[in-house]
Amino acid sequence: MTTQQLIQQIQQKKSFLCIGLDVDLNKIPKHLLEFDDPIFEFNKAIIDATHDLCVSYKPNTAFYEAYGLKGWQSLEKTINYINKNYPEIFTIADAKRGDIGNTSTMYAKAFLEDLNFDSVTVAPYMGKDSVEPFLAFENKHTILLALTSNEGAFDFQTNPEVSGFEGKELYKSVIETSKTWKNSNNLMYVVGATKAEYFTEIRKIVPYSFLLVPGVGAQGGSLQEVCKYGMNSNIGLLINSSRGIIYASSETDFAQKAREEALKLQQEMEKILKSN
Amino acid sequence: MTTQQLIQQIQQKKSFLCIGLDVDLNKIPKHLLEFDDPIFEFNKAIIDATHDLCVSYKPNTAFYEAYGLKGWQSLEKTINYINKNYPEIFTIADAKRGDIGNTSTMYAKAFLEDLNFDSVTVAPYMGKDSVEPFLAFENKHTILLALTSNEGAFDFQTNPEVSGFEGKELYKSVIETSKTWKNSNNLMYVVGATKAEYFTEIRKIVPYSFLLVPGVGAQGGSLQEVCKYGMNSNIGLLINSSRGIIYASSETDFAQKAREEALKLQQEMEKILKSN
């Protein structure tokens, strides 16, 4: 999918919502456990109930790997279901991969070609040759971890003790350096919503890039704040919500309740889009 | 496996060799492709031929994920085969994972509990709460990326522009900070062999920790140099070789040739151990 197609979808749906499909068998409605593949049944119901309110789905691969072979099968079925039935959706494999060149190529191929996701999240620690193999895929996107929404983000990403010249924090160095890599136009960035004050700084470095923003809702970030400082003329934001939507109910009405939560966010987003 | 058991194994086998099982269907002998699971057949033959010369096997998970479900099946069969037949071997899932706390817990469970690896490699960028869930497993080990063997290591890990107080490079901050984390005694570190001059610096920070050293052989590092600067009184090193051993031949004699290459390294290691 091209960035232009993503922007068009956002304008049509009046939404820049991404729904995180982080499926935990302990949290899904009990009646689904009778199915042969409860994870896929859960995802299918959530997707069917919310696809017109969001522009993106983001399965975190850890939740699937945790169930071994069966989990990978559920992931495959989920991405295939989305690609077949809702091809307009921007799909994100939240895998946070990154390795030496030839190994990153294997990961890139697995997620962007074989599973046919539109994008994959990648960790920056190993630098240029660990990320460029992901960037080589045309009309696919690499979402680089820049500023994450967890407490540990302060350990290195924003820690003044590991800041360089003129007090430049690591997350800024990561974003700046990544702009020099080959096919860097295929880059997006993960920027946690819990630190809205950082969006101004990041927009100085990458005014035009899309930012994937976790941490709205369960992790405490404010949608209004993020949009105020992070939005650009092409919107440039994908706001992720996982638990707040998919676990809105643990009863048989879970898909309907998920829709209601997604609708609340979509309506808030529509208001923000109108007022800009 | 406890660190003490690993040290005992090193002393018994007179080897601190780790063999990387990075299996690529394009590189293995053609006759294996007739088997139902060529990757497992290849691994089984390599393991049977080398298990007395090495103390560790390290499958890089990317190579297995690249083959989807079948790849995961090969990985499961490989780790089960090692655990059943050679329980003294220290197994490493080279997965380079790392995510927010509850998600890292999923990864840790998948690799350390379900697949029952002795250790897993983890990326440090997301900090403390992304690593501690791995450290929580008793007698399991978390091998943190510190200084990798690829060119991109210079982008952030050793880059003076992202060095902090008194010019401290990022890789040093990562190692120092990690020592303050809960159960940090379960930490080991990835330190690339292409930069032997850094071992002295690292040993000032973690004199007693085990270091997993990729990059000897194909990537150009020298075993002698690494041992000179990196070895401690408990050896404290696991030297990885992948391609140089497992692809020594692409004919039916591949396992025998792999043994010969492993033997060369083991004998070099035995000499080094004697002279210390």
Interface residues (C-beta under 8 A of the other chain):
Chain A: D22 N60 A62 F63 E65 A66 G68 L69 W72 Q73 E76 K96 R97 G98 D99 I100 G101 T103 S104 M106 Y107 K109 A110 D114 L115 A123 P124 Y125 M126 G127 K128 D129 S130 V131 L145 T148 S149 N150 E151 G152 A153 F154 D155 F156 Q157 N159 P160 E161 V162 S163 G164 F165 K168 L170 S173 V174 T177
Chain B: D22 N60 A62 F63 E65 A66 G68 L69 W72 Q73 E76 K96 R97 G98 D99 I100 G101 T103 S104 M106 Y107 K109 A110 D114 L115 A123 P124 Y125 M126 G127 K128 D129 S130 V131 L145 T148 S149 N150 E151 G152 A153 F154 D155 F156 Q157 N159 P160 E161 V162 S163 G164 F165 K168 L170 S173 V174 T177
